[in-house]
């Protein structure tokens, strides 16, 4: 599971991940080139973070 999030929705993204996966996620900031083409899962703002399973 991967969730892309803007600054506004990061807490919601973390909560949703833990609720669905029953484990703590890895939280990383996106690289500048990734930010340009990636929108938040919950709105149309540019994503800043990715919340994902450890892989």
QUIQUI-V937606 format. One record per backbone hydrogen bond with DSSP energy under -1.0 kcal/mol. CO is the residue of the C=O (numbers start at 1). NH is the residue of the N-H. E is the energy in kcal/mol with one decimal. If there is no record, write none. Layout:
CO|NH|E / CO|NH|E
//
This chain:
1|53|-1.2 / 3|51|-3.0 / 4|41|-3.1 / 5|48|-3.1 / 5|49|-2.7 / 9|13|-2.5 / 10|14|-2.3 / 11|15|-2.4 / 12|16|-2.7 / 13|17|-2.2 / 14|18|-2.3 / 15|19|-2.4 / 16|20|-2.2 / 17|21|-3.1 / 18|22|-1.9 / 26|52|-2.3 / 28|50|-2.6 / 31|35|-2.0 / 32|36|-1.1 / 38|47|-2.6 / 45|40|-2.8 / 48|30|-3.2 / 49|5|-2.5 / 50|28|-2.2 / 51|3|-2.8 / 52|26|-3.4
//
